[in-house]
Amino acid sequence: MNPVRFIVLAVLFYLLYRLLFGRKKDNLPPKPAPDQVESPAQDVLVQDPVCKTYVPKSQALHETKDGKTYYFCSEECRKRFLDQD
Ligand SMILES: [Zn+2]
């Protein structure tokens, strides 16, 4: 038998064995890190009036003008908005 083929077969058998029997130890479901858990209700998409990009509300910058709250993707957009009129 070609030795390379033998090695490939051995690796395949090893992987098959791992697949069938090696999973018992890592049966626990992966737990998300606490800082990665976000409440979906808070993560509403809001539109940046300057560049028309949608940004998650939790990450957006906000500015209140004439009693209305506007959300921006970046400080640059916020400044551009405030520089208008
Ligand atoms: Zn923007």
PDB file of the backbone (N, CA, C, O) and the ligand in Angstrom, with CONECT records:
HET     ZN  A 101       1
ATOM      1  N   MET A   1       0.851  -1.207   0.000  1.00  0.00           N
ATOM      2  CA  MET A   1       0.000   0.000   0.000  1.00  0.00           C
ATOM      3  C   MET A   1       0.881   1.250   0.000  1.00  0.00           C
ATOM      4  O   MET A   1       1.934   1.297   0.635  1.00  0.00           O
ATOM      5  N   ASN A   2       0.426   2.226  -0.712  1.00  0.00           N
ATOM      6  CA  ASN A   2       1.101   3.529  -0.727  1.00  0.00           C
ATOM      7  C   ASN A   2       1.087   4.116   0.694  1.00  0.00           C
ATOM      8  O   ASN A   2       0.019   4.245   1.294  1.00  0.00           O
ATOM      9  N   PRO A   3       2.247   4.466   1.230  1.00  0.00           N
ATOM     10  CA  PRO A   3       2.281   4.963   2.623  1.00  0.00           C
ATOM     11  C   PRO A   3       1.486   6.245   2.838  1.00  0.00           C
ATOM     12  O   PRO A   3       0.922   6.451   3.912  1.00  0.00           O
ATOM     13  N   VAL A   4       1.436   7.111   1.824  1.00  0.00           N
ATOM     14  CA  VAL A   4       0.678   8.357   1.963  1.00  0.00           C
ATOM     15  C   VAL A   4      -0.811   8.050   2.117  1.00  0.00           C
ATOM     16  O   VAL A   4      -1.507   8.648   2.938  1.00  0.00           O
ATOM     17  N   ARG A   5      -1.276   7.105   1.306  1.00  0.00           N
ATOM     18  CA  ARG A   5      -2.693   6.723   1.401  1.00  0.00           C
ATOM     19  C   ARG A   5      -3.000   6.111   2.760  1.00  0.00           C
ATOM     20  O   ARG A   5      -4.071   6.315   3.330  1.00  0.00           O
ATOM     21  N   PHE A   6      -2.037   5.362   3.258  1.00  0.00           N
ATOM     22  CA  PHE A   6      -2.238   4.741   4.557  1.00  0.00           C
ATOM     23  C   PHE A   6      -2.408   5.813   5.638  1.00  0.00           C
ATOM     24  O   PHE A   6      -3.273   5.716   6.508  1.00  0.00           O
ATOM     25  N   ILE A   7      -1.548   6.843   5.553  1.00  0.00           N
ATOM     26  CA  ILE A   7      -1.630   7.929   6.541  1.00  0.00           C
ATOM     27  C   ILE A   7      -2.971   8.663   6.427  1.00  0.00           C
ATOM     28  O   ILE A   7      -3.610   8.981   7.430  1.00  0.00           O
ATOM     29  N   VAL A   8      -3.380   8.922   5.181  1.00  0.00           N
ATOM     30  CA  VAL A   8      -4.662   9.605   4.960  1.00  0.00           C
ATOM     31  C   VAL A   8      -5.802   8.782   5.549  1.00  0.00           C
ATOM     32  O   VAL A   8      -6.698   9.315   6.203  1.00  0.00           O
ATOM     33  N   LEU A   9      -5.753   7.481   5.305  1.00  0.00           N
ATOM     34  CA  LEU A   9      -6.784   6.597   5.854  1.00  0.00           C
ATOM     35  C   LEU A   9      -6.765   6.603   7.378  1.00  0.00           C
ATOM     36  O   LEU A   9      -7.810   6.634   8.027  1.00  0.00           O
ATOM     37  N   ALA A  10      -5.553   6.574   7.938  1.00  0.00           N
ATOM     38  CA  ALA A  10      -5.432   6.583   9.394  1.00  0.00           C
ATOM     39  C   ALA A  10      -6.026   7.861   9.977  1.00  0.00           C
ATOM     40  O   ALA A  10      -6.728   7.830  10.988  1.00  0.00           O
ATOM     41  N   VAL A  11      -5.735   8.980   9.325  1.00  0.00           N
ATOM     42  CA  VAL A  11      -6.275  10.265   9.790  1.00  0.00           C
ATOM     43  C   VAL A  11      -7.794  10.255   9.682  1.00  0.00           C
ATOM     44  O   VAL A  11      -8.486  10.714  10.591  1.00  0.00           O
ATOM     45  N   LEU A  12      -8.312   9.734   8.578  1.00  0.00           N
ATOM     46  CA  LEU A  12      -9.756   9.676   8.396  1.00  0.00           C
ATOM     47  C   LEU A  12     -10.422   8.822   9.467  1.00  0.00           C
ATOM     48  O   LEU A  12     -11.470   9.183  10.003  1.00  0.00           O
ATOM     49  N   PHE A  13      -9.801   7.684   9.770  1.00  0.00           N
ATOM     50  CA  PHE A  13     -10.357   6.828  10.821  1.00  0.00           C
ATOM     51  C   PHE A  13     -10.315   7.535  12.167  1.00  0.00           C
ATOM     52  O   PHE A  13     -11.245   7.435  12.969  1.00  0.00           O
ATOM     53  N   TYR A  14      -9.226   8.247  12.399  1.00  0.00           N
ATOM     54  CA  TYR A  14      -9.085   8.973  13.656  1.00  0.00           C
ATOM     55  C   TYR A  14     -10.173  10.039  13.780  1.00  0.00           C
ATOM     56  O   TYR A  14     -10.791  10.195  14.833  1.00  0.00           O
ATOM     57  N   LEU A  15     -10.396  10.765  12.690  1.00  0.00           N
ATOM     58  CA  LEU A  15     -11.423  11.810  12.711  1.00  0.00           C
ATOM     59  C   LEU A  15     -12.816  11.211  12.903  1.00  0.00           C
ATOM     60  O   LEU A  15     -13.645  11.757  13.631  1.00  0.00           O
ATOM     61  N   LEU A  16     -13.058  10.086  12.243  1.00  0.00           N
ATOM     62  CA  LEU A  16     -14.337   9.403  12.380  1.00  0.00           C
ATOM     63  C   LEU A  16     -14.539   8.949  13.826  1.00  0.00           C
ATOM     64  O   LEU A  16     -15.628   9.066  14.387  1.00  0.00           O
ATOM     65  N   TYR A  17     -13.465   8.430  14.406  1.00  0.00           N
ATOM     66  CA  TYR A  17     -13.522   7.975  15.789  1.00  0.00           C
ATOM     67  C   TYR A  17     -13.830   9.152  16.711  1.00  0.00           C
ATOM     68  O   TYR A  17     -14.665   9.052  17.609  1.00  0.00           O
ATOM     69  N   ARG A  18     -13.140  10.271  16.473  1.00  0.00           N
ATOM     70  CA  ARG A  18     -13.366  11.477  17.282  1.00  0.00           C
ATOM     71  C   ARG A  18     -14.811  11.944  17.163  1.00  0.00           C
ATOM     72  O   ARG A  18     -15.441  12.346  18.141  1.00  0.00           O
ATOM     73  N   LEU A  19     -15.318  11.879  15.929  1.00  0.00           N
ATOM     74  CA  LEU A  19     -16.678  12.336  15.666  1.00  0.00           C
ATOM     75  C   LEU A  19     -17.697  11.480  16.417  1.00  0.00           C
ATOM     76  O   LEU A  19     -18.681  11.993  16.950  1.00  0.00           O
ATOM     77  N   LEU A  20     -17.447  10.163  16.452  1.00  0.00           N
ATOM     78  CA  LEU A  20     -18.407   9.259  17.060  1.00  0.00           C
ATOM     79  C   LEU A  20     -18.286   9.213  18.570  1.00  0.00           C
ATOM     80  O   LEU A  20     -19.289   9.127  19.279  1.00  0.00           O
ATOM     81  N   PHE A  21     -17.050   9.269  19.063  1.00  0.00           N
ATOM     82  CA  PHE A  21     -16.869   9.031  20.497  1.00  0.00           C
ATOM     83  C   PHE A  21     -16.277  10.204  21.253  1.00  0.00           C
ATOM     84  O   PHE A  21     -16.274  10.204  22.484  1.00  0.00           O
ATOM     85  N   GLY A  22     -15.782  11.191  20.552  1.00  0.00           N
ATOM     86  CA  GLY A  22     -15.055  12.256  21.223  1.00  0.00           C
ATOM     87  C   GLY A  22     -15.921  13.406  21.693  1.00  0.00           C
ATOM     88  O   GLY A  22     -15.415  14.386  22.239  1.00  0.00           O
ATOM     89  N   ARG A  23     -17.228  13.291  21.485  1.00  0.00           N
ATOM     90  CA  ARG A  23     -18.072  14.447  21.787  1.00  0.00           C
ATOM     91  C   ARG A  23     -18.672  14.405  23.186  1.00  0.00           C
ATOM     92  O   ARG A  23     -19.267  15.383  23.639  1.00  0.00           O
ATOM     93  N   LYS A  24     -18.517  13.285  23.865  1.00  0.00           N
ATOM     94  CA  LYS A  24     -19.193  13.150  25.153  1.00  0.00           C
ATOM     95  C   LYS A  24     -18.693  14.159  26.177  1.00  0.00           C
ATOM     96  O   LYS A  24     -19.454  14.624  27.026  1.00  0.00           O
ATOM     97  N   LYS A  25     -17.403  14.496  26.092  1.00  0.00           N
ATOM     98  CA  LYS A  25     -16.831  15.387  27.105  1.00  0.00           C
ATOM     99  C   LYS A  25     -17.305  16.829  26.935  1.00  0.00           C
ATOM    100  O   LYS A  25     -17.597  17.513  27.916  1.00  0.00           O
ATOM    101  N   ASP A  26     -17.378  17.290  25.667  1.00  0.00           N
ATOM    102  CA  ASP A  26     -17.812  18.678  25.489  1.00  0.00           C
ATOM    103  C   ASP A  26     -19.287  18.750  25.123  1.00  0.00           C
ATOM    104  O   ASP A  26     -19.674  19.262  24.073  1.00  0.00           O
ATOM    105  N   ASN A  27     -20.090  18.217  26.032  1.00  0.00           N
ATOM    106  CA  ASN A  27     -21.531  18.213  25.836  1.00  0.00           C
ATOM    107  C   ASN A  27     -22.185  19.513  26.284  1.00  0.00           C
ATOM    108  O   ASN A  27     -23.326  19.802  25.925  1.00  0.00           O
ATOM    109  N   LEU A  28     -21.460  20.283  27.061  1.00  0.00           N
ATOM    110  CA  LEU A  28     -22.047  21.496  27.614  1.00  0.00           C
ATOM    111  C   LEU A  28     -22.258  22.537  26.517  1.00  0.00           C
ATOM    112  O   LEU A  28     -21.376  22.743  25.683  1.00  0.00           O
ATOM    113  N   PRO A  29     -23.402  23.185  26.512  1.00  0.00           N
ATOM    114  CA  PRO A  29     -23.613  24.233  25.513  1.00  0.00           C
ATOM    115  C   PRO A  29     -22.732  25.437  25.820  1.00  0.00           C
ATOM    116  O   PRO A  29     -22.521  25.764  26.988  1.00  0.00           O
ATOM    117  N   PRO A  30     -22.226  26.086  24.814  1.00  0.00           N
ATOM    118  CA  PRO A  30     -21.375  27.258  25.065  1.00  0.00           C
ATOM    119  C   PRO A  30     -22.173  28.389  25.678  1.00  0.00           C
ATOM    120  O   PRO A  30     -23.225  28.778  25.172  1.00  0.00           O
ATOM    121  N   LYS A  31     -21.658  28.905  26.770  1.00  0.00           N
ATOM    122  CA  LYS A  31     -22.361  30.002  27.432  1.00  0.00           C
ATOM    123  C   LYS A  31     -21.821  31.333  26.916  1.00  0.00           C
ATOM    124  O   LYS A  31     -20.605  31.518  26.860  1.00  0.00           O
ATOM    125  N   PRO A  32     -22.694  32.257  26.541  1.00  0.00           N
ATOM    126  CA  PRO A  32     -22.201  33.554  26.080  1.00  0.00           C
ATOM    127  C   PRO A  32     -21.632  34.354  27.241  1.00  0.00           C
ATOM    128  O   PRO A  32     -22.136  34.279  28.362  1.00  0.00           O
ATOM    129  N   ALA A  33     -20.591  35.111  26.973  1.00  0.00           N
ATOM    130  CA  ALA A  33     -20.010  35.975  27.994  1.00  0.00           C
ATOM    131  C   ALA A  33     -21.037  37.028  28.400  1.00  0.00           C
ATOM    132  O   ALA A  33     -21.808  37.499  27.564  1.00  0.00           O
ATOM    133  N   PRO A  34     -21.050  37.398  29.676  1.00  0.00           N
ATOM    134  CA  PRO A  34     -22.092  38.340  30.133  1.00  0.00           C
ATOM    135  C   PRO A  34     -22.101  39.666  29.376  1.00  0.00           C
ATOM    136  O   PRO A  34     -23.158  40.267  29.183  1.00  0.00           O
ATOM    137  N   ASP A  35     -20.922  40.120  28.947  1.00  0.00           N
ATOM    138  CA  ASP A  35     -20.883  41.412  28.250  1.00  0.00           C
ATOM    139  C   ASP A  35     -21.347  41.310  26.805  1.00  0.00           C
ATOM    140  O   ASP A  35     -21.550  42.322  26.133  1.00  0.00           O
ATOM    141  N   GLN A  36     -21.515  40.058  26.326  1.00  0.00           N
ATOM    142  CA  GLN A  36     -22.002  39.902  24.956  1.00  0.00           C
ATOM    143  C   GLN A  36     -23.516  39.820  24.896  1.00  0.00           C
ATOM    144  O   GLN A  36     -24.109  39.895  23.820  1.00  0.00           O
ATOM    145  N   VAL A  37     -24.143  39.664  26.068  1.00  0.00           N
ATOM    146  CA  VAL A  37     -25.592  39.546  26.096  1.00  0.00           C
ATOM    147  C   VAL A  37     -26.198  40.942  25.997  1.00  0.00           C
ATOM    148  O   VAL A  37     -25.970  41.798  26.852  1.00  0.00           O
ATOM    149  N   GLU A  38     -26.954  41.145  24.964  1.00  0.00           N
ATOM    150  CA  GLU A  38     -27.612  42.432  24.789  1.00  0.00           C
ATOM    151  C   GLU A  38     -29.108  42.204  24.772  1.00  0.00           C
ATOM    152  O   GLU A  38     -29.585  41.215  24.217  1.00  0.00           O
ATOM    153  N   SER A  39     -29.834  43.098  25.365  1.00  0.00           N
ATOM    154  CA  SER A  39     -31.274  42.966  25.313  1.00  0.00           C
ATOM    155  C   SER A  39     -31.746  43.378  23.923  1.00  0.00           C
ATOM    156  O   SER A  39     -31.484  44.496  23.480  1.00  0.00           O
ATOM    157  N   PRO A  40     -32.438  42.481  23.243  1.00  0.00           N
ATOM    158  CA  PRO A  40     -32.825  42.767  21.859  1.00  0.00           C
ATOM    159  C   PRO A  40     -33.763  43.969  21.742  1.00  0.00           C
ATOM    160  O   PRO A  40     -33.786  44.637  20.709  1.00  0.00           O
ATOM    161  N   ALA A  41     -34.526  44.244  22.783  1.00  0.00           N
ATOM    162  CA  ALA A  41     -35.473  45.357  22.734  1.00  0.00           C
ATOM    163  C   ALA A  41     -34.749  46.695  22.608  1.00  0.00           C
ATOM    164  O   ALA A  41     -35.271  47.637  22.011  1.00  0.00           O
ATOM    165  N   GLN A  42     -33.551  46.773  23.172  1.00  0.00           N
ATOM    166  CA  GLN A  42     -32.809  48.028  23.141  1.00  0.00           C
ATOM    167  C   GLN A  42     -32.093  48.236  21.808  1.00  0.00           C
ATOM    168  O   GLN A  42     -31.762  49.364  21.445  1.00  0.00           O
ATOM    169  N   ASP A  43     -31.859  47.153  21.087  1.00  0.00           N
ATOM    170  CA  ASP A  43     -31.054  47.281  19.885  1.00  0.00           C
ATOM    171  C   ASP A  43     -31.912  47.573  18.656  1.00  0.00           C
ATOM    172  O   ASP A  43     -31.955  46.786  17.710  1.00  0.00           O
ATOM    173  N   VAL A  44     -32.571  48.681  18.686  1.00  0.00           N
ATOM    174  CA  VAL A  44     -33.404  49.110  17.565  1.00  0.00           C
ATOM    175  C   VAL A  44     -32.508  49.868  16.590  1.00  0.00           C
ATOM    176  O   VAL A  44     -31.616  50.609  17.004  1.00  0.00           O
ATOM    177  N   LEU A  45     -32.746  49.679  15.315  1.00  0.00           N
ATOM    178  CA  LEU A  45     -31.971  50.426  14.329  1.00  0.00           C
ATOM    179  C   LEU A  45     -32.568  51.815  14.146  1.00  0.00           C
ATOM    180  O   LEU A  45     -33.778  51.975  13.984  1.00  0.00           O
ATOM    181  N   VAL A  46     -31.698  52.804  14.178  1.00  0.00           N
ATOM    182  CA  VAL A  46     -32.132  54.182  13.960  1.00  0.00           C
ATOM    183  C   VAL A  46     -31.362  54.752  12.773  1.00  0.00           C
ATOM    184  O   VAL A  46     -30.225  54.360  12.511  1.00  0.00           O
ATOM    185  N   GLN A  47     -31.992  55.678  12.063  1.00  0.00           N
ATOM    186  CA  GLN A  47     -31.340  56.201  10.867  1.00  0.00           C
ATOM    187  C   GLN A  47     -30.602  57.499  11.156  1.00  0.00           C
ATOM    188  O   GLN A  47     -31.127  58.415  11.789  1.00  0.00           O
ATOM    189  N   ASP A  48     -29.389  57.547  10.679  1.00  0.00           N
ATOM    190  CA  ASP A  48     -28.568  58.741  10.732  1.00  0.00           C
ATOM    191  C   ASP A  48     -29.107  59.707   9.674  1.00  0.00           C
ATOM    192  O   ASP A  48     -29.095  59.367   8.491  1.00  0.00           O
ATOM    193  N   PRO A  49     -29.583  60.905  10.056  1.00  0.00           N
ATOM    194  CA  PRO A  49     -30.160  61.819   9.064  1.00  0.00           C
ATOM    195  C   PRO A  49     -29.119  62.426   8.127  1.00  0.00           C
ATOM    196  O   PRO A  49     -29.472  62.976   7.084  1.00  0.00           O
ATOM    197  N   VAL A  50     -27.844  62.333   8.487  1.00  0.00           N
ATOM    198  CA  VAL A  50     -26.792  62.938   7.667  1.00  0.00           C
ATOM    199  C   VAL A  50     -26.382  61.992   6.539  1.00  0.00           C
ATOM    200  O   VAL A  50     -26.442  62.360   5.367  1.00  0.00           O
ATOM    201  N   CYS A  51     -25.966  60.774   6.891  1.00  0.00           N
ATOM    202  CA  CYS A  51     -25.479  59.862   5.851  1.00  0.00           C
ATOM    203  C   CYS A  51     -26.463  58.742   5.542  1.00  0.00           C
ATOM    204  O   CYS A  51     -26.174  57.862   4.730  1.00  0.00           O
ATOM    205  N   LYS A  52     -27.636  58.773   6.195  1.00  0.00           N
ATOM    206  CA  LYS A  52     -28.729  57.823   5.951  1.00  0.00           C
ATOM    207  C   LYS A  52     -28.382  56.373   6.318  1.00  0.00           C
ATOM    208  O   LYS A  52     -29.031  55.434   5.858  1.00  0.00           O
ATOM    209  N   THR A  53     -27.371  56.212   7.135  1.00  0.00           N
ATOM    210  CA  THR A  53     -26.997  54.876   7.575  1.00  0.00           C
ATOM    211  C   THR A  53     -27.856  54.467   8.767  1.00  0.00           C
ATOM    212  O   THR A  53     -28.219  55.300   9.597  1.00  0.00           O
ATOM    213  N   TYR A  54     -28.174  53.188   8.844  1.00  0.00           N
ATOM    214  CA  TYR A  54     -28.884  52.681  10.011  1.00  0.00           C
ATOM    215  C   TYR A  54     -27.874  52.190  11.040  1.00  0.00           C
ATOM    216  O   TYR A  54     -26.974  51.410  10.726  1.00  0.00           O
ATOM    217  N   VAL A  55     -28.037  52.656  12.262  1.00  0.00           N
ATOM    218  CA  VAL A  55     -27.126  52.263  13.334  1.00  0.00           C
ATOM    219  C   VAL A  55     -27.925  51.729  14.513  1.00  0.00           C
ATOM    220  O   VAL A  55     -29.028  52.208  14.778  1.00  0.00           O
ATOM    221  N   PRO A  56     -27.373  50.722  15.237  1.00  0.00           N
ATOM    222  CA  PRO A  56     -28.055  50.255  16.445  1.00  0.00           C
ATOM    223  C   PRO A  56     -28.146  51.391  17.469  1.00  0.00           C
ATOM    224  O   PRO A  56     -27.166  52.088  17.730  1.00  0.00           O
ATOM    225  N   LYS A  57     -29.324  51.559  18.033  1.00  0.00           N
ATOM    226  CA  LYS A  57     -29.573  52.661  18.964  1.00  0.00           C
ATOM    227  C   LYS A  57     -28.581  52.660  20.126  1.00  0.00           C
ATOM    228  O   LYS A  57     -28.162  53.715  20.603  1.00  0.00           O
ATOM    229  N   SER A  58     -28.212  51.453  20.574  1.00  0.00           N
ATOM    230  CA  SER A  58     -27.307  51.357  21.724  1.00  0.00           C
ATOM    231  C   SER A  58     -25.916  51.893  21.405  1.00  0.00           C
ATOM    232  O   SER A  58     -25.179  52.279  22.312  1.00  0.00           O
ATOM    233  N   GLN A  59     -25.551  51.920  20.115  1.00  0.00           N
ATOM    234  CA  GLN A  59     -24.214  52.385  19.739  1.00  0.00           C
ATOM    235  C   GLN A  59     -24.226  53.772  19.106  1.00  0.00           C
ATOM    236  O   GLN A  59     -23.173  54.354  18.845  1.00  0.00           O
ATOM    237  N   ALA A  60     -25.422  54.296  18.863  1.00  0.00           N
ATOM    238  CA  ALA A  60     -25.508  55.567  18.144  1.00  0.00           C
ATOM    239  C   ALA A  60     -25.285  56.757  19.067  1.00  0.00           C
ATOM    240  O   ALA A  60     -25.592  56.706  20.258  1.00  0.00           O
ATOM    241  N   LEU A  61     -24.751  57.815  18.503  1.00  0.00           N
ATOM    242  CA  LEU A  61     -24.662  59.091  19.214  1.00  0.00           C
ATOM    243  C   LEU A  61     -26.005  59.781  19.049  1.00  0.00           C
ATOM    244  O   LEU A  61     -26.661  59.629  18.018  1.00  0.00           O
ATOM    245  N   HIS A  62     -26.418  60.541  20.063  1.00  0.00           N
ATOM    246  CA  HIS A  62     -27.707  61.205  19.893  1.00  0.00           C
ATOM    247  C   HIS A  62     -27.635  62.674  20.265  1.00  0.00           C
ATOM    248  O   HIS A  62     -26.812  63.105  21.073  1.00  0.00           O
ATOM    249  N   GLU A  63     -28.510  63.406  19.654  1.00  0.00           N
ATOM    250  CA  GLU A  63     -28.560  64.858  19.835  1.00  0.00           C
ATOM    251  C   GLU A  63     -30.024  65.270  19.800  1.00  0.00           C
ATOM    252  O   GLU A  63     -30.782  64.819  18.941  1.00  0.00           O
ATOM    253  N   THR A  64     -30.415  66.122  20.729  1.00  0.00           N
ATOM    254  CA  THR A  64     -31.793  66.595  20.745  1.00  0.00           C
ATOM    255  C   THR A  64     -31.852  67.995  20.145  1.00  0.00           C
ATOM    256  O   THR A  64     -31.131  68.902  20.560  1.00  0.00           O
ATOM    257  N   LYS A  65     -32.720  68.142  19.168  1.00  0.00           N
ATOM    258  CA  LYS A  65     -32.860  69.435  18.495  1.00  0.00           C
ATOM    259  C   LYS A  65     -34.347  69.695  18.276  1.00  0.00           C
ATOM    260  O   LYS A  65     -35.053  68.848  17.727  1.00  0.00           O
ATOM    261  N   ASP A  66     -34.826  70.869  18.705  1.00  0.00           N
ATOM    262  CA  ASP A  66     -36.235  71.243  18.608  1.00  0.00           C
ATOM    263  C   ASP A  66     -37.142  70.165  19.206  1.00  0.00           C
ATOM    264  O   ASP A  66     -38.203  69.859  18.660  1.00  0.00           O
ATOM    265  N   GLY A  67     -36.716  69.604  20.319  1.00  0.00           N
ATOM    266  CA  GLY A  67     -37.530  68.600  20.997  1.00  0.00           C
ATOM    267  C   GLY A  67     -37.512  67.219  20.372  1.00  0.00           C
ATOM    268  O   GLY A  67     -38.180  66.307  20.861  1.00  0.00           O
ATOM    269  N   LYS A  68     -36.753  67.054  19.292  1.00  0.00           N
ATOM    270  CA  LYS A  68     -36.658  65.743  18.638  1.00  0.00           C
ATOM    271  C   LYS A  68     -35.276  65.163  18.848  1.00  0.00           C
ATOM    272  O   LYS A  68     -34.287  65.895  18.826  1.00  0.00           O
ATOM    273  N   THR A  69     -35.195  63.872  19.048  1.00  0.00           N
ATOM    274  CA  THR A  69     -33.904  63.231  19.229  1.00  0.00           C
ATOM    275  C   THR A  69     -33.449  62.626  17.903  1.00  0.00           C
ATOM    276  O   THR A  69     -34.187  61.891  17.247  1.00  0.00           O
ATOM    277  N   TYR A  70     -32.233  62.951  17.534  1.00  0.00           N
ATOM    278  CA  TYR A  70     -31.646  62.429  16.298  1.00  0.00           C
ATOM    279  C   TYR A  70     -30.475  61.522  16.662  1.00  0.00           C
ATOM    280  O   TYR A  70     -29.775  61.757  17.647  1.00  0.00           O
ATOM    281  N   TYR A  71     -30.276  60.497  15.864  1.00  0.00           N
ATOM    282  CA  TYR A  71     -29.195  59.539  16.125  1.00  0.00           C
ATOM    283  C   TYR A  71     -28.190  59.562  14.986  1.00  0.00           C
ATOM    284  O   TYR A  71     -28.546  59.720  13.818  1.00  0.00           O
ATOM    285  N   PHE A  72     -26.926  59.401  15.357  1.00  0.00           N
ATOM    286  CA  PHE A  72     -25.846  59.497  14.371  1.00  0.00           C
ATOM    287  C   PHE A  72     -24.890  58.319  14.487  1.00  0.00           C
ATOM    288  O   PHE A  72     -24.694  57.745  15.559  1.00  0.00           O
ATOM    289  N   CYS A  73     -24.303  57.979  13.340  1.00  0.00           N
ATOM    290  CA  CYS A  73     -23.370  56.855  13.329  1.00  0.00           C
ATOM    291  C   CYS A  73     -22.021  57.267  13.897  1.00  0.00           C
ATOM    292  O   CYS A  73     -21.294  56.429  14.431  1.00  0.00           O
ATOM    293  N   SER A  74     -21.680  58.533  13.792  1.00  0.00           N
ATOM    294  CA  SER A  74     -20.363  58.973  14.239  1.00  0.00           C
ATOM    295  C   SER A  74     -20.413  60.433  14.683  1.00  0.00           C
ATOM    296  O   SER A  74     -21.367  61.158  14.403  1.00  0.00           O
ATOM    297  N   GLU A  75     -19.364  60.836  15.377  1.00  0.00           N
ATOM    298  CA  GLU A  75     -19.222  62.215  15.838  1.00  0.00           C
ATOM    299  C   GLU A  75     -19.209  63.180  14.653  1.00  0.00           C
ATOM    300  O   GLU A  75     -19.736  64.290  14.727  1.00  0.00           O
ATOM    301  N   GLU A  76     -18.600  62.733  13.569  1.00  0.00           N
ATOM    302  CA  GLU A  76     -18.521  63.558  12.364  1.00  0.00           C
ATOM    303  C   GLU A  76     -19.915  63.892  11.826  1.00  0.00           C
ATOM    304  O   GLU A  76     -20.190  65.034  11.458  1.00  0.00           O
ATOM    305  N   CYS A  77     -20.779  62.894  11.787  1.00  0.00           N
ATOM    306  CA  CYS A  77     -22.136  63.124  11.300  1.00  0.00           C
ATOM    307  C   CYS A  77     -22.899  64.023  12.257  1.00  0.00           C
ATOM    308  O   CYS A  77     -23.691  64.863  11.829  1.00  0.00           O
ATOM    309  N   ARG A  78     -22.662  63.847  13.559  1.00  0.00           N
ATOM    310  CA  ARG A  78     -23.342  64.678  14.538  1.00  0.00           C
ATOM    311  C   ARG A  78     -22.949  66.147  14.338  1.00  0.00           C
ATOM    312  O   ARG A  78     -23.799  67.036  14.386  1.00  0.00           O
ATOM    313  N   LYS A  79     -21.662  66.389  14.115  1.00  0.00           N
ATOM    314  CA  LYS A  79     -21.175  67.760  13.895  1.00  0.00           C
ATOM    315  C   LYS A  79     -21.744  68.342  12.612  1.00  0.00           C
ATOM    316  O   LYS A  79     -22.150  69.503  12.561  1.00  0.00           O
ATOM    317  N   ARG A  80     -21.764  67.509  11.575  1.00  0.00           N
ATOM    318  CA  ARG A  80     -22.304  67.998  10.300  1.00  0.00           C
ATOM    319  C   ARG A  80     -23.772  68.366  10.442  1.00  0.00           C
ATOM    320  O   ARG A  80     -24.238  69.331   9.837  1.00  0.00           O
ATOM    321  N   PHE A  81     -24.497  67.597  11.239  1.00  0.00           N
ATOM    322  CA  PHE A  81     -25.897  67.878  11.465  1.00  0.00           C
ATOM    323  C   PHE A  81     -26.078  69.193  12.215  1.00  0.00           C
ATOM    324  O   PHE A  81     -26.952  69.993  11.883  1.00  0.00           O
ATOM    325  N   LEU A  82     -25.231  69.410  13.241  1.00  0.00           N
ATOM    326  CA  LEU A  82     -25.338  70.627  14.045  1.00  0.00           C
ATOM    327  C   LEU A  82     -24.858  71.861  13.272  1.00  0.00           C
ATOM    328  O   LEU A  82     -25.280  72.980  13.565  1.00  0.00           O
ATOM    329  N   ASP A  83     -23.987  71.661  12.297  1.00  0.00           N
ATOM    330  CA  ASP A  83     -23.502  72.780  11.492  1.00  0.00           C
ATOM    331  C   ASP A  83     -24.549  73.258  10.486  1.00  0.00           C
ATOM    332  O   ASP A  83     -24.469  74.379   9.982  1.00  0.00           O
ATOM    333  N   GLN A  84     -25.518  72.411  10.201  1.00  0.00           N
ATOM    334  CA  GLN A  84     -26.564  72.817   9.274  1.00  0.00           C
ATOM    335  C   GLN A  84     -27.399  73.920   9.900  1.00  0.00           C
ATOM    336  O   GLN A  84     -27.519  73.976  11.124  1.00  0.00           O
ATOM    337  N   ASP A  85     -27.953  74.759   9.126  1.00  0.00           N
ATOM    338  CA  ASP A  85     -28.746  75.975   9.429  1.00  0.00           C
ATOM    339  C   ASP A  85     -28.340  76.713  10.711  1.00  0.00           C
ATOM    340  O   ASP A  85     -28.937  77.735  11.051  1.00  0.00           O
TER     341      ASP A  85
HETATM  342 ZN    ZN A 101     -23.407  58.935   9.633  1.00  0.00          ZN2+
END
